[in-house]
Amino acid sequence: MSFETIELEVVDSIASLTLNRPDRLNAFNHVMLRELIDACDRIDADDEIRAVVVTGAGRAFCAGADLERGSDTFDANVRRKDPNDAGGTGAVRRDGGGLVSLRLFALNKPIIAAINGAAVGVGITMTLPMDIRLFAESAKVGFVFARRGIAPEACSSWFLPRLVGISKATEWCFSGKVFAGAEAADGGLGQLVPDDQLLEQAHQLAAEFARSAPVSVSLIRQMLWRGLVLDHPMEAHRVDSRAIQALGQMADAKEGVTSFLEKRPPEWTLRPSADIPDVFPDWPERLFS
């Protein structure tokens, strides 16, 4: 698969997505934005892919937004003049990091961030909709927006407090400090891994996910993320009941029980691209306005 700023490789049902601008510390630009969304579309369309590992080429994961525009980097009036800009021409320009985060949130496959180096600004906020973050011991993390005179983006004001709590989120965002991967892990953002074991452990996790029924994993991903905003356990009970009723009548549930009783590996036949039941019939479509 040919891309300019990323690489996408699929081996043994696991997609490896690598941010690939090592000469710019994998800094995020409009090309990477479009290619990440394109890669997500390809991953969701390929039912052979069961899990995704995201990492960075070279010594960084992603050093944040590319600052090649200098002081105009975040000026919406300047960016609207760029025909390649994905933010649109409306009264409020859409944040590019948010477009990526929303697409990752909607992904039908589990996704693991293997953070191998600096992950700053959008370089860390783009990982928040991912399901698991593994931090190399040498990784550096920073929600540096207040030190650049801007605000958090990529939907991180929604994701970060849900992942680490409001107190830790405010500490990291108000200070804008750059801190070690160990502090990120201690704060609940992920797990700390020795540098030389990072990709191995990420792929081991992905392989574990790939052994499970793919439609079940996709639906569970929706249930867990969307469940964060349900206002009562009864709402989760309704969702759970729909899920059990729908999946229980489908081929993978029968295969899961039969293969267990016969003491053999299961052979899953349902496809995330076509067979995920709708257990959120009242979930509203969210439009940008």
Secondary structure, 3 states (H helix, E strand, C coil): CCCCCEEEEEECCEEEEEECCHHHCCCECHHHHHHHHHHHHHHHHCCCCCEEEEEECCCEEECCECCCCHHHCCCHHHHCCCCCCCCCCCCCCCCHHHHHHHHHHCCCCCEEEEECCEEECHHHHCCCCCCEEEEECCCEEECCHHHHCCCCCCCHHHHHHHHHCHHHHHHHHHHCCEEEHHHHHHCCCCEEECHHHHHHHHHHHHHHHHCCCHHHHHHHHHHHHHHCCCCCHHHHHHHHHHHHHHHHCCHHHHHHHHHHHCCCCCCCCCCHHHHCCCCCCCCCCCCCC
